[in-house]
Amino acid sequence: MRFSVWELLLILVIVLVLFGGTRLRNLGSDLGSAIRGFRDSMKDGAKSETTEENPKKIEQAATQGHDTGAAVSATPDPLSKDRNKVG
């Protein structure tokens, strides 16, 4: 369903009469600042995740690489019973 130019103008006039120009301007600026804040938080979240997570993952991999024999023997495998039944 397509709207013609005249129908869109009529809707715009009705919205302006109901809400007024200042209220629509405030609504538009509030919406714009909310979108801007969301984008900034997404960028900050991705940036902090890469700077904080990568060193932690590298350290964990390094410690697990050295302690793999001790870690495997110290913790029993909870799924070993199920694997024996299947295989």
Protein Blocks (a to p, Z undefined) as FASTA:
>chain_A
ZZdfklmmmmmmmmmmmnopmlmmmmmmmmmmmmmmmmmmmmmmmmmmmmmmmmmmmmmm
mmmmmmmmmmmmmpccfklmmmmmmZZ
